[in-house]
């Protein structure tokens, strides 16, 4: 991990397309930063990123995969009497 000291208004450049700017420092413990990045590069707070990852894992669960296969016509629903029913 690279650790840097920056003052308000100073910036950090990552590659040619990401810039991080120190906007404000409050109470010596809270730092406001601005991030400039291309729209195709997602930028999230860590707690939001973790929620997205959890949702992605849930979506990839067996239930979601069964639904996806059903959409493709691969999985058939089974009726209570044991006969199969083609998805509409």
N, C-alpha and C positions, 0 to 999 in steps of 0.2 A: 504494500500500500504506500502510495506517495502522500506525504503530509506536507502541506504548504501553508505559509502565513500570507494573508492578503489583507489589504485595507479596503475601506469602502471605496467603490468605484473601480478597483482593480479587477482584473479578470484572469481566467485560466482558459487556455485553448486546448481542446481535445481533437486531434486530427485536424482536418481543414474545415470541418462543418459543425463543430459543437463549441459553444462559448459559454462559460459560466462566469457571471458577474456578481460580485459582492454588492448588494443593494443597501444593507443596513445592519447594524449590530446593536442589539438592545440588551441591557443588563449584563453585558459581557458573556452571556450564555445563549442568546438567541440570535441566530444569523439569518437574515433574509437574503436569498440568492435568486438570481434570474438565470434561466437556462435558454439559450438559443440553439435550436436543433432543427434539422429538416423534418417535415411532417411524417416521413416514413420511419423515423426513429422514435419509438415510444419513450416517454419520460414520465415516470410515476414516483410518488412517494413510496417508500418501502412497504408501508402497511397496505396501500392500494395494490401494489405489485403482488404481495402475498395473497390478497383476496382473489385477484385474477388467477393466480396459479392454483388456488384451491378450487375455484369454479371450473377451471380447465380440467383438473383431475376428476372432479365430479362428473363432468360432461363425458369424459372418456371411460366412465364406469361401464359395467356390463349392461346395465339397463339402457344407457344411451346408445351403446353399440347395437343392441338388439333393435332399438327403434330405427337406427340408421339402416340396418340390414333390411328391416321391414319396408322402409321407403323404397329401397331398391328392388323389392319384390322377392327377396331371398328368404325371409322368415314369414311363416304363415301363423296366424293366430290359431290357438286350439280352443275349441268350444268346450263348455262344461261336459258335454256328452262324449268328448274324446275325439270328435271329428275335426278336421282342419278347415279353416276358413281363409280364403285368399284375401289379402288386404285390398281395399278399394282404391 
